[in-house]
Amino acid sequence: MALFSRRSKGRGKPGEWYYCLEHGKVEEGPECPAKNRLGPYASREEAGHAREIAQERNAEWENDPRWHDAPEGGPEGGEGTTR
């Protein structure tokens, strides 16, 4: 038995909302390819703020000290951190 059915390809569950980056619109269920969308989100309103949510999450990740490559105690030689 196949893990993924061809019939279900591209179909979302009712109540799943996505934001299409290519068309700049909110859609219920995935209408556009996964490479062009953000989601799923629980509501149309939340999907409408997908870009802002992604920017906030990216900023949190960039500023999280757990994700920096420098060893504890700082890099040797006094140079800045590497990424």
N, C-alpha and C positions, 0 to 999 in steps of 0.2 A: 504494500500500500504506500502510495506516495505521501511524503510529508506535506507538500504543498500542492493544492489542486490548481489546475489552469483556470478553472471557472472562477475561483476566488481572487485571482490575480487582479490587482487594481481596485478591489472593492474594499471599502472600509465598513466598520460597524456603525449602525445608526447612532448618532450623537457624537461621532468623532469629527472634529473640525481641524482643518489644515490651512496653512497660508501658502499660496503659490508665489514663489519668488519671481518667476518669469512673467506672470500676468498681474502681479500685485493685487491679488484678490483672495478673499476667504472662500473656502469651499467645504461643503459637508461631504465627508468621505473623500478618499484620494481620487481626484480627477486627473491630475497631472503626474508625471513621473516622480518618483521619490527624490531624485537628484535636484528637483526644482521646488521642493516644498519643505516646510517646517511643520512639525506636529507629530502625533495628534494632540489636540487641546480639548478640554472638557466643554468649552462653550465657544460660540461664534465671537463673542467679545474678546475672550482670551486669545483666540487665533488672530484677531485683528491687531493685537499688540505683540505679535510674534517677533517682529524685528527688534522692538524695545527689550523684550524678554531675553532674546539672544544676546543683545549688546550688554545687558546687565550681567548675564551669566559669564560672558567672555571677560568682562572687567573683573569679576570676582575671581575667575581662574587666573588671570594675569597677575593679580595682586596676592594670590595665595602663596605664602612662603613654602608650603609643602611641595609645590610644583617647580621650584627652581632647582637647577642642576648643581649648584655649588654645594660642596660637602659642608657638614656642620662645622662651625668655627670659621667659616669663610674660606675663600680660595687662597692658595699659597701664592706668595709674591705680591700680595696687596692689590691685585688687579680686580676688576669688577666681576660680577657673576656671569656665567655663560648660560646660554639657552640652547 
